[in-house]
Amino acid sequence: MYPVEAREMTAEFFECWKAALIHLDSMLKKRCSGHDISWQRVHPNPPFQDHLSFRYLNQLFFVRVIDVARKIEGPGSIQGLFRISDECEGHPCIMLMAKTSDGIWKPAQNHWGIIDARSGSSIDPADMVTNEKIEMTRWETQDFAVQIVKRSLEEHGHKILSWAGDPEINPSIWYVGKSGKMEWVLVKHTKYPIKTAPRPDNWQSLLEQLSMPGTLGHFASVSLVNAEQSFGPSDPIIPLWRGCGCYASYAGLDAV
């Protein structure tokens, strides 16, 4: 067990966070090819480990936004930033923001405005990519699977209350069902050639923890495969490379 930051952003920190997002998005569009960029976290909803994150080609960047004057503080912690960066084999970054006399938030550092959270050195994401093929981590594939289920729920008209791609957070999604009741989904994923994700070994224990009056629970299995995979009996399995295409198989929710 470990603490998960579920505190929401204050209105003032949200303005700081939004300015950081706009600046980074502008820099990515100027410096990087559009199809090589993928925003990972671009929403202000809890739970928090990072505040913003994105992939550029084969590198991942996780950003914690900090008021340089230390007058306001965002949710989450530096420990959470290091945790998600390490688990995803990405770069933990700090983005210092300063509020001008006319109330406008701007990066306190020049250029990209982000620094390495461990060394304090300036970071230019465009200089850090390599030609190396990097296999997606368990955290990346789990987050992808959660996004697939979340998108399906939204397409069916459900209101999403919270979601988390952290494979250690259960359940993965909370939403409002059509009956108006709270419902949750525990999302697990697998990779080709396995077609269905098994329920976790501690399934019964999880059910006891999550069972609350007036709520409904579901299990969702998502199977992932590289888009270039061929399916002959002797064809080698192609890993899920970071930044490459993949297909997902998802058959819907299984009520528990």
Protein Blocks (a to p, Z undefined) as FASTA:
>chain_A
ZZddfbdcdfklmmmmmmmmmmmmmmmmmmpcfklgccfblcfbdcdfbfbdcdehjacc
ddddddfklmaccedjfklmmmmmmmnopadddddddddfkopacdfbghjopacfklop
acdfklmgcfbdcdddfklmmmmmmmmmmmmmmmnopacfbdcfbfkbccfbdcddfkop
acdddddddddfbfbdcddfklmmmmmmmpcghiacdddddddddfkbccbfklccdddd
ehiacddddebjcdZZ
